[in-house]
Amino acid sequence: MYARHVAEILDRLRREGRTVAAYIAETLPSVAGQIVFPPGYLAEVYRHVRAAGGLCIADEVQTGFGRLGTHFWGFESQDVVPDIVVLGKPIGNAFPLAAVVTTREIAASFDNGMEFFSTFGGNPVACAAALAVLEVLEEEKLQERTLRVGRHLVNCMCDREAVNGLQSLQQRHPLIGDVRGSGLFLGVDLVRDRATRAPAPEEANYVVNRLRDCGILTGTDGPHHNVLKLRPPLIFSEADADLFLQTLDSILGEDAAQPMA
């Protein structure tokens, strides 16, 4: 159903005598509010785009390098193979580095007389930093850790007092309308009314600032800035998760964190 909207746009462009160059999307749109695409969505969209002569680009800046836990690259979770993959930030673990991965045919098409350059052009130091990151991810099994800790964050049902996963907190606190994501790419959707899905941006702002007061840095995403974005470092542990959950539970119980009428 959702992919049909893309097909309609492509059809409108065709009727207007226009063509499509490319389609780019995060596998799980982060700024949009940690959105999880329906199964098969990208496969259907890619089919329509390629039929119209366009390329398919996957933005893996936020979702790549094992952050989802279940897959090393986000696009794998949609069972697709992009024509171009763009990478940034995590590839260098704070070293200024970005990368574009594509086919030889597409790369060769840039050799057409047009000047093309990259601010973060390849150099031995950048390559060494990127290789070191890949080695640590593999040797320390950070993808497996991400999956384990992410599931703990969402589903934890501990014996210790006040340590429960996000889904349990959702049952106790009406401000939480949805918990979604994978691994250490999670979103907590804060709403004033679960039936109407009315967003709660003021309450979300209060929660993130109270978390900061407690030494925990989070942020908000989504068109209404009402979705808590949880994207901690991949070395995040179960103990770190417990501290976060305890703190969030306490803050959500405060008067100022109750949904406004």
Secondary structure by P-SEA (a helix, b strand, c coil): ccaaaaaaaaaaaaaacccccbbbbbcccccccccccccaaaaaaaaaaaaabbbbbbbccccccccccccccccccccccccbbbbcccccccccccccccccccccccccccbbbbcccccaaaaaaaaaaaaaaaaaaaaaaaaaaaaaaccccccccccccaaaaaacccccccccccccbbbbbbbcccccccccaaaaaaaaaaaaaacccccccccccccccccccccccaaaaaaaaaaaaaaaacccccccc
